[in-house]
Structure formats: structure tokens, C-alpha cells
Amino acid sequence: MPIDVDKYPLVYSTTTHLAYNIDNFFYDRKHYVWIALYADNLAVQAASSNPITIAADFAKGIVTQDRHNEKILGNIVGVLNGVKHMFETKKIDRKTKKDIISRIKTATFEDFYPMLYIIDTKKVNDRIIHVPPKEGARANFPEYKICDLQEGEYEIIDLREIIKAGKNIPGERVN
């Protein structure tokens, strides 16, 4: 189900440096993203589907050095699920799988700084997948995903410097 590009010329998603770099290095610069119609609209979006809230949750875990931060742990699980899928569908080999898992195991808080995708709806509208309401965060608001977002279809804002804002955050390992 395509999105009304006149009403929503841009859609949004949040990722981490870890996921973004793995996608770029190991998955031919193709990104699997859940997208939102708004960057920040809690009046209609659940907090767990709100890109700005998601970024703030990552920031909270980074700034407090919380190794049990749900967003950080969820990102690790998500990246591992991606590795499993790519291996099972034969898009990566055993060595690549091992290399990615090693990269995840050595991740530091730096790797979980959030990045905001600003996606050109016209460029991806034919590949947007409508998420069934039972899988979404809020039953009465649509959610979408793109399985192969590519360069040239988005701009990315690295939120690292905004979050650091003068804080000295060491590169302590997360797991």
C-alpha cells in the first residue's frame, strides 16, 4: 500500500552507527528500516515508533552508560536477527556471519549513537511494505518498513555531536 507522497513527501527512521555501518559494509549499502510518517508526533505515534523518541532512548543509555538499556539491547537483537536472516537466505557466508557477530560483540557505546534517516517517499514508495496492525505499536496508526533502502533515497543526520554536547563518553564495551 503506497503512501500519499503529496501528504508525506518525507518519511523517517532511526538507526544506530552499528546497524548503519554493518549495512554499509556487509549488506551492499542496503538498509532494513521501519519508517514513520512523522519524525516526532506523539499525538498519533506510539513512543516506540517515534524516531525522535527512539533516538532519545538510545541517547539516555549512552549518556548513563547503561549496559541494560532496552533500546541498545534491542538494537543488538535486531542486528543479530538480520545476520541470521542474511545467512539463512544465503546473502552472506559463514565467515561474514562470524565477522559481523564479532563486530557486534565488541560494540562500544559509541556504536549506539543514533542517526535519523530522512527518506524521500517518491523514491521508495513502490517498495514500502505496510505493517499489519497487529505487528505495529499502535493499532489505529499505520506503520511501514523498507527492506532495501539504498543510497540516494535518503539523507542521514548523525545525532552523535548533539547528544555528546560536551559530555565525555568513553568507549566502554556494552556486552
MARBA-3410 file (N, C-alpha, C, O; in Angstrom, 1 decimal):
175
0.8,-1.2,0.0,0.0,0.0,0.0,0.9,1.2,0.0,1.6,1.5,1.0 ~ 0.9,2.0,-1.1,1.7,3.2,-1.1,1.3,4.3,-0.2,0.1,4.3,0.2 ~ 2.2,5.2,0.1,1.9,6.3,1.0,1.6,7.5,0.1,2.1,7.6,-1.0 ~ 0.7,8.4,0.5,0.3,9.6,-0.2,1.5,10.5,-0.2,1.8,11.2,0.8 ~ 2.3,10.6,-1.3,3.5,11.4,-1.4,3.3,12.9,-1.3,4.2,13.6,-0.9
2.1,13.3,-1.6,1.8,14.7,-1.5,1.7,15.1,0.0,2.1,16.2,0.4 ~ 1.0,14.2,0.7,0.8,14.5,2.1,2.1,14.2,2.9,2.4,14.9,3.9 ~ 2.8,13.2,2.5,4.0,12.7,3.2,5.2,12.6,2.3,5.6,11.5,1.9 ~ 5.8,13.8,1.8,6.9,13.7,0.9,8.2,13.1,1.5,9.0,12.6,0.8 ~ 8.2,13.1,2.8,9.4,12.6,3.5,8.8,11.6,4.6,7.8,11.9,5.2
9.5,10.5,4.9,9.2,9.6,6.0,10.6,9.5,6.7,11.6,9.9,6.3 ~ 10.5,8.9,7.9,11.6,8.9,8.8,11.9,7.6,9.5,11.0,6.8,9.7 ~ 13.1,7.4,9.9,13.5,6.2,10.7,14.7,6.5,11.5,15.5,7.5,11.2 ~ 15.0,5.7,12.5,16.1,5.9,13.4,17.0,4.6,13.3,16.4,3.5,13.2 ~ 18.3,4.8,13.2,19.2,3.6,13.3,20.3,4.0,14.2,20.4,5.1,14.8
21.2,3.0,14.4,22.4,3.3,15.1,23.7,3.2,14.2,23.6,2.7,13.1 ~ 24.8,3.7,14.7,26.0,3.6,13.9,26.3,2.2,13.7,26.8,1.8,12.6 ~ 26.1,1.3,14.7,26.4,-0.1,14.5,25.6,-0.7,13.3,26.2,-1.3,12.4 ~ 24.3,-0.5,13.3,23.5,-1.1,12.3,23.8,-0.5,10.9,23.9,-1.2,9.9 ~ 23.9,0.8,10.9,24.2,1.6,9.6,25.6,1.1,9.0,25.6,0.8,7.8
26.6,1.0,9.9,27.9,0.5,9.4,27.9,-0.9,8.9,28.5,-1.2,7.9 ~ 27.2,-1.8,9.6,27.1,-3.2,9.2,26.4,-3.2,7.8,26.8,-4.0,6.9 ~ 25.3,-2.5,7.7,24.5,-2.5,6.4,25.4,-2.0,5.3,25.4,-2.6,4.2 ~ 26.2,-1.0,5.5,27.0,-0.4,4.5,28.2,-1.3,4.1,28.5,-1.5,3.0 ~ 28.8,-2.0,5.1,30.0,-2.8,4.9,29.6,-4.2,4.4,30.3,-4.7,3.5
28.6,-4.8,5.0,28.4,-6.2,4.7,27.2,-6.5,3.8,27.1,-7.5,3.2 ~ 26.2,-5.5,3.7,25.0,-5.8,3.0,24.8,-4.9,1.8,23.7,-4.5,1.5 ~ 25.9,-4.5,1.1,25.8,-3.7,-0.1,25.1,-2.4,0.1,24.4,-1.9,-0.8 ~ 25.3,-1.8,1.2,24.7,-0.5,1.5,23.2,-0.4,1.4,22.5,0.6,1.1 ~ 22.5,-1.6,1.7,21.1,-1.7,1.7,20.7,-1.8,3.2,21.2,-2.5,4.0
19.7,-1.0,3.5,19.2,-0.9,4.9,17.8,-1.3,5.1,16.9,-1.0,4.3 ~ 17.6,-2.1,6.2,16.3,-2.6,6.6,15.8,-1.6,7.6,16.4,-1.5,8.7 ~ 14.7,-0.9,7.3,14.2,0.1,8.2,12.7,0.1,8.4,11.9,-0.2,7.5 ~ 12.3,0.3,9.6,10.9,0.6,9.9,10.8,2.1,9.8,11.6,2.9,10.2 ~ 9.7,2.6,9.1,9.6,4.0,8.9,8.3,4.6,9.5,7.3,3.9,9.7
8.4,5.9,9.8,7.3,6.6,10.4,6.9,7.8,9.5,7.8,8.3,8.8 ~ 5.7,8.1,9.5,5.2,9.2,8.7,5.6,10.6,9.2,5.7,11.6,8.5 ~ 6.0,10.6,10.5,6.4,11.8,11.2,7.7,11.5,11.9,7.9,10.4,12.4 ~ 8.6,12.5,12.0,9.8,12.4,12.8,9.5,12.4,14.3,10.1,11.7,15.1 ~ 8.5,13.2,14.7,8.1,13.4,16.1,6.7,13.8,16.2,6.4,15.0,16.2
5.8,12.9,16.4,4.4,13.3,16.6,3.7,12.3,17.6,3.1,11.4,17.1 ~ 3.9,12.5,18.9,3.4,11.5,19.9,1.9,11.6,20.0,1.3,10.7,20.6 ~ 1.3,12.6,19.4,-0.2,12.6,19.4,-0.8,11.5,18.6,-1.9,11.0,18.8 ~ 0.0,11.0,17.6,-0.6,9.9,16.7,0.3,8.7,16.7,-0.1,7.6,16.5 ~ 1.6,8.9,17.0,2.6,7.7,17.0,2.8,7.2,18.4,2.8,8.0,19.4
3.0,5.9,18.5,3.4,5.4,19.8,4.9,5.8,20.0,5.6,6.0,19.0 ~ 5.3,5.9,21.2,6.7,6.3,21.5,7.7,5.4,20.9,8.7,5.8,20.4 ~ 7.3,4.1,20.9,8.2,3.1,20.3,8.3,3.1,18.8,9.1,2.4,18.2 ~ 7.5,4.0,18.1,7.5,4.1,16.7,7.9,5.6,16.3,7.9,5.9,15.1 ~ 8.3,6.3,17.3,8.6,7.8,17.1,10.1,7.9,16.9,10.8,7.7,17.9
10.6,8.3,15.8,12.1,8.3,15.6,12.8,9.2,16.6,13.9,8.9,17.0 ~ 12.3,10.3,16.9,12.9,11.2,17.9,13.0,10.6,19.3,14.0,10.7,20.0 ~ 11.9,10.0,19.7,11.8,9.3,21.0,12.8,8.2,21.0,13.5,8.0,22.0 ~ 12.9,7.4,19.9,13.8,6.3,19.8,15.2,6.8,20.0,16.0,6.2,20.7 ~ 15.6,7.9,19.3,16.9,8.5,19.4,17.2,8.9,20.8,18.3,8.7,21.3
16.2,9.5,21.4,16.4,9.9,22.8,16.6,8.8,23.8,17.4,8.9,24.7 ~ 15.9,7.6,23.5,16.1,6.5,24.3,17.5,5.9,24.2,18.2,5.5,25.2 ~ 18.1,5.9,23.0,19.4,5.5,22.7,20.4,6.4,23.5,21.3,6.0,24.2 ~ 20.1,7.7,23.4,21.0,8.7,24.0,21.0,8.5,25.5,22.1,8.6,26.1 ~ 19.9,8.2,26.1,19.8,8.0,27.5,20.7,6.9,28.0,21.4,6.9,29.0
20.7,5.8,27.2,21.5,4.6,27.5,23.0,4.9,27.3,23.8,4.5,28.1 ~ 23.3,5.7,26.3,24.7,6.1,26.1,25.3,7.0,27.2,26.3,6.8,27.8 ~ 24.5,8.1,27.4,24.9,9.1,28.4,25.1,8.5,29.8,26.0,8.9,30.6 ~ 24.2,7.6,30.2,24.3,7.0,31.5,25.1,5.7,31.5,25.3,5.1,32.6 ~ 25.7,5.3,30.4,26.5,4.1,30.3,25.7,2.9,30.8,26.3,2.0,31.5
24.5,2.8,30.4,23.6,1.7,30.9,23.7,0.5,30.0,23.1,0.5,28.9 ~ 24.4,-0.5,30.4,24.5,-1.8,29.6,23.2,-2.6,29.5,23.1,-3.5,28.8 ~ 22.2,-2.2,30.3,20.9,-2.9,30.3,19.8,-2.0,29.6,18.7,-2.3,29.7 ~ 20.3,-1.0,28.9,19.3,-0.1,28.2,18.5,-0.9,27.2,19.1,-1.6,26.4 ~ 17.2,-0.8,27.3,16.4,-1.7,26.4,16.6,-1.4,24.9,16.6,-2.3,24.1
16.8,-0.1,24.6,17.0,0.2,23.1,18.3,-0.3,22.6,18.3,-0.9,21.5 ~ 19.3,-0.2,23.4,20.6,-0.8,23.0,20.6,-2.3,22.9,21.0,-2.8,21.9 ~ 20.0,-2.9,23.9,19.9,-4.4,23.8,19.0,-4.8,22.6,19.2,-5.8,22.0 ~ 17.9,-4.1,22.4,17.0,-4.4,21.3,17.7,-4.2,20.0,17.4,-4.9,19.0 ~ 18.6,-3.2,19.9,19.4,-3.0,18.6,20.3,-4.2,18.4,20.4,-4.6,17.2
20.9,-4.7,19.4,21.8,-5.8,19.3,21.0,-7.0,18.8,21.4,-7.7,17.9 ~ 19.8,-7.3,19.4,19.0,-8.4,19.0,18.6,-8.2,17.5,18.6,-9.1,16.7 ~ 18.2,-7.0,17.1,17.8,-6.7,15.8,18.9,-6.9,14.8,18.6,-7.5,13.7 ~ 20.1,-6.5,15.1,21.2,-6.7,14.2,21.5,-8.2,14.1,21.8,-8.7,13.0 ~ 21.5,-8.9,15.2,21.7,-10.4,15.2,20.6,-11.1,14.4,20.9,-12.0,13.6
19.4,-10.6,14.5,18.3,-11.2,13.7,18.6,-11.0,12.2,18.3,-11.9,11.4 ~ 19.1,-9.8,11.9,19.4,-9.5,10.5,20.5,-10.4,10.0,20.5,-10.9,8.8 ~ 21.5,-10.7,10.8,22.6,-11.6,10.4,22.1,-13.0,10.1,22.4,-13.6,9.2 ~ 21.2,-13.4,11.0,20.6,-14.8,10.9,19.8,-14.8,9.6,20.0,-15.8,8.8 ~ 19.0,-13.8,9.3,18.2,-13.8,8.1,19.1,-13.8,6.8,18.9,-14.5,5.9
20.1,-12.9,6.8,21.0,-12.8,5.7,21.8,-14.1,5.5,22.1,-14.5,4.3 ~ 22.2,-14.8,6.5,22.9,-16.1,6.4,21.9,-17.2,5.9,22.3,-17.9,5.0 ~ 20.7,-17.2,6.5,19.7,-18.3,6.0,19.3,-18.1,4.6,19.0,-19.1,3.9 ~ 19.3,-16.9,4.1,18.9,-16.6,2.7,20.1,-16.6,1.8,20.0,-16.2,0.6 ~ 21.2,-17.0,2.3,22.5,-17.1,1.6,23.0,-15.8,1.0,23.6,-15.8,-0.1
22.7,-14.7,1.6,23.2,-13.4,1.2,24.5,-13.1,1.8,25.2,-12.2,1.3 ~ 24.9,-13.8,2.9,26.2,-13.8,3.4,26.7,-15.2,3.7,25.9,-16.1,3.9 ~ 28.0,-15.4,3.7,28.6,-16.7,4.0,28.9,-16.8,5.5,28.7,-15.9,6.3 ~ 29.4,-18.0,5.9,29.7,-18.3,7.3,30.8,-17.3,7.9,30.6,-16.8,9.0 ~ 31.8,-17.0,7.1,32.9,-16.1,7.5,32.3,-14.7,7.8,32.6,-14.1,8.8
31.5,-14.2,6.8,30.9,-12.9,7.0,30.0,-12.9,8.2,30.0,-11.9,9.0 ~ 29.2,-13.9,8.4,28.4,-14.0,9.6,29.2,-13.9,10.9,28.9,-13.2,11.8 ~ 30.3,-14.6,10.9,31.2,-14.6,12.1,31.8,-13.3,12.3,32.0,-12.8,13.4 ~ 32.2,-12.6,11.2,32.8,-11.3,11.2,31.8,-10.2,11.8,32.2,-9.4,12.7 ~ 30.6,-10.3,11.4,29.5,-9.4,11.9,29.3,-9.7,13.4,29.2,-8.7,14.1
29.2,-10.9,13.8,28.9,-11.3,15.2,30.1,-10.8,16.0,29.8,-10.3,17.1 ~ 31.3,-10.9,15.5,32.4,-10.4,16.3,32.3,-8.9,16.4,32.7,-8.3,17.5 ~ 31.9,-8.2,15.4,31.8,-6.7,15.4,30.7,-6.3,16.5,30.9,-5.4,17.2 ~ 29.6,-7.1,16.5,28.6,-6.8,17.5,29.1,-7.1,18.9,28.8,-6.3,19.8 ~ 29.8,-8.1,19.1,30.3,-8.5,20.4,31.3,-7.4,21.0,31.5,-7.3,22.2
32.0,-6.7,20.1,33.0,-5.7,20.5,32.4,-4.3,20.4,33.2,-3.3,20.6 ~ 31.1,-4.2,20.3,30.5,-2.9,20.2,30.7,-2.1,21.5,30.6,-2.6,22.6 ~ 30.9,-0.8,21.3,31.0,0.1,22.5,29.8,1.0,22.4,29.0,1.0,21.5 ~ 29.7,1.8,23.5,28.5,2.8,23.5,28.6,3.7,22.3,27.5,4.1,21.8 ~ 29.7,4.0,21.8,29.9,4.9,20.6,29.1,4.3,19.4,28.5,5.1,18.6
29.0,3.0,19.3,28.3,2.3,18.2,26.8,2.5,18.3,26.1,2.2,17.3 ~ 26.3,2.9,19.4,24.8,3.0,19.5,24.3,4.5,19.4,23.1,4.7,19.7 ~ 25.2,5.4,19.1,24.7,6.7,18.8,23.7,6.6,17.7,23.9,6.0,16.7 ~ 22.6,7.3,17.9,21.5,7.2,16.8,21.8,8.2,15.6,22.5,9.2,15.7 ~ 21.2,7.7,14.5,21.2,8.5,13.3,19.7,8.5,12.8,19.0,7.6,12.9
19.3,9.7,12.2,18.0,9.8,11.7,18.0,9.8,10.2,18.6,10.6,9.6 ~ 17.2,8.8,9.6,17.0,8.8,8.2,15.9,9.8,7.9,14.9,9.8,8.5 ~ 16.1,10.6,6.8,15.1,11.4,6.2,14.9,10.8,4.8,15.8,11.0,4.0 ~ 13.8,10.2,4.5,13.7,9.4,3.3,12.7,10.0,2.3,11.6,10.5,2.7 ~ 13.1,10.1,1.1,12.3,10.6,0.0,11.2,9.6,-0.4,11.6,8.6,-1.0
10.0,9.9,0.0,8.9,8.9,-0.2,8.8,8.6,-1.7,8.5,7.4,-2.0 ~ 8.9,9.5,-2.6,8.8,9.2,-4.0,9.7,8.1,-4.5,9.4,7.3,-5.3 ~ 10.9,8.2,-3.9,12.0,7.2,-4.4,11.8,5.8,-3.9,12.4,4.9,-4.4 ~ 11.0,5.6,-2.8,10.8,4.3,-2.2,9.4,3.8,-2.2,9.2,2.7,-1.8 ~ 8.5,4.6,-2.6,7.1,4.3,-2.4,6.6,2.9,-3.0,5.8,2.3,-2.4
7.3,2.5,-4.1,6.9,1.2,-4.7,7.5,0.0,-3.9,7.1,-1.1,-4.2 ~ 8.3,0.3,-2.9,8.9,-0.8,-2.1,8.5,-0.7,-0.6,9.0,-1.5,0.2 ~ 7.7,0.2,-0.3,7.2,0.3,1.1,6.2,-0.8,1.4,5.3,-1.1,0.6 ~ 6.5,-1.4,2.5,5.6,-2.5,3.0,4.8,-2.0,4.1,5.3,-1.5,5.1 ~ 3.5,-2.2,4.0,2.6,-1.8,5.1,2.6,-2.9,6.2,2.4,-4.1,5.9
2.9,-2.5,7.4,3.0,-3.5,8.5,1.6,-3.8,9.0,0.8,-2.8,9.3 ~ 1.2,-5.1,9.1,-0.1,-5.4,9.6,-0.3,-4.7,11.0,0.6,-4.7,11.9 ~ -1.5,-4.2,11.3,-1.8,-3.5,12.5,-1.4,-4.3,13.8,-1.0,-3.7,14.8 ~ -1.6,-5.6,13.8,-1.3,-6.4,15.0,0.2,-6.4,15.2,0.7,-6.7,16.4 ~ 1.1,-6.1,14.2,2.5,-6.0,14.4,3.0,-4.6,14.8,4.2,-4.4,15.2
2.2,-3.7,14.6,2.5,-2.3,14.9,2.4,-1.9,16.3,1.8,-2.7,17.1 ~ 2.9,-0.8,16.7,2.9,-0.3,18.1,1.5,0.3,18.5,1.2,0.2,19.6 ~ 0.8,0.8,17.5,-0.5,1.4,17.8,-1.5,1.0,16.7,-1.3,1.2,15.6 ~ -2.5,0.3,17.2,-3.4,-0.3,16.2,-4.1,0.7,15.2,-4.4,0.3,14.1 ~ -4.3,1.9,15.7,-5.0,2.8,14.8,-4.1,3.8,14.0,-4.6,4.8,13.5
-2.8,3.5,14.0,-1.9,4.3,13.2,-1.0,3.4,12.3,-0.4,2.5,12.9 ~ -1.0,3.6,11.0,-0.2,2.7,10.2,1.3,2.8,10.4,1.9,3.9,10.7 ~ 2.0,1.7,10.2,3.4,1.6,10.2,3.9,0.9,9.0,3.2,0.2,8.4 ~ 5.1,1.2,8.6,5.7,0.7,7.3,7.1,0.3,7.5,7.8,0.6,8.5 ~ 7.6,-0.5,6.6,9.0,-0.8,6.5,9.5,-0.9,5.1,8.7,-1.0,4.2
10.8,-0.7,5.0,11.5,-0.9,3.7,12.6,-1.9,3.9,13.4,-1.7,4.9 ~ 12.7,-2.9,3.1,13.7,-4.0,3.3,15.1,-3.7,2.7,16.1,-4.3,3.0 ~ 15.1,-2.7,1.8,16.3,-2.4,1.0,16.5,-1.0,0.7,16.7,-0.6,-0.5 ~ 16.4,-0.1,1.7,16.7,1.3,1.5,18.1,1.5,1.0,19.0,0.9,1.5 ~ 18.3,2.3,0.0,19.6,2.5,-0.7,20.0,3.9,-0.7,19.2,4.9,-0.6
21.3,4.1,-0.9,21.9,5.4,-1.1,21.1,6.2,-2.1,20.7,5.6,-3.1 ~ 21.0,7.5,-1.9,20.3,8.3,-2.9,18.8,8.4,-2.6,18.1,9.2,-3.2 ~ 18.3,7.6,-1.7,16.9,7.6,-1.3,16.7,8.3,0.0,15.5,8.5,0.4 ~ 17.8,8.7,0.7,17.6,9.2,2.0,18.8,10.2,2.2,19.8,10.2,1.6 ~ 18.6,11.0,3.2,19.7,11.8,3.9,19.7,11.3,5.3,18.8,10.7,5.8
20.9,11.4,5.9,21.0,10.9,7.3,21.6,12.0,8.1,22.5,12.8,7.8 ~ 21.0,12.1,9.3,21.5,13.1,10.3,22.1,12.3,11.4,21.5,11.5,12.1 ~ 23.4,12.5,11.6,24.2,11.9,12.7,23.9,12.7,14.0,24.3,13.9,14.0 ~ 23.3,12.1,15.0,23.0,12.8,16.2,24.0,12.8,17.3,23.8,13.3,18.4 ~ 25.2,12.2,17.0,26.2,12.0,18.0,26.7,13.3,18.6,26.7,13.4,19.8
27.0,14.3,17.8,27.5,15.5,18.4,26.5,16.3,19.2,26.8,16.9,20.2 ~ 25.2,16.2,18.8,24.1,16.8,19.5,24.0,16.2,20.9,23.8,16.8,21.9 ~ 24.1,14.8,20.9,24.0,14.1,22.2,25.2,14.3,23.1,25.0,14.5,24.3 ~ 26.3,14.3,22.5,27.5,14.5,23.3,27.5,15.8,24.0,27.8,15.9,25.2 ~ 27.2,16.8,23.3,27.0,18.2,23.9,28.0,18.5,25.0,27.6,18.9,26.1
29.2,18.2,24.8,30.2,18.5,25.8,30.5,17.3,26.8,31.3,17.5,27.7 ~ 29.7,16.2,26.7,29.9,15.2,27.7,31.1,14.3,27.2,31.2,14.0,26.0 ~ 31.9,13.8,28.1,33.0,12.9,27.7,32.4,11.4,27.9,32.3,11.0,29.0 ~ 32.1,10.8,26.8,31.6,9.4,26.9,32.6,8.4,26.4,33.0,8.4,25.2 ~ 33.2,7.6,27.3,34.2,6.7,26.9,33.7,5.6,26.1,32.5,5.3,26.0
34.6,4.8,25.4,34.2,3.7,24.5,34.1,2.4,25.2,34.6,1.4,24.7 ~ 33.4,2.4,26.4,33.3,1.1,27.1,32.4,0.1,26.4,31.5,0.5,25.7 ~ 32.8,-1.1,26.4,32.1,-2.2,25.7,30.7,-2.4,26.4,30.6,-2.2,27.6 ~ 29.7,-2.7,25.5,28.4,-2.8,26.0,28.1,-4.2,26.5,27.4,-4.4,27.5 ~ 28.6,-5.2,25.9,28.2,-6.6,26.2,29.4,-7.3,26.9,29.2,-8.5,27.3
END
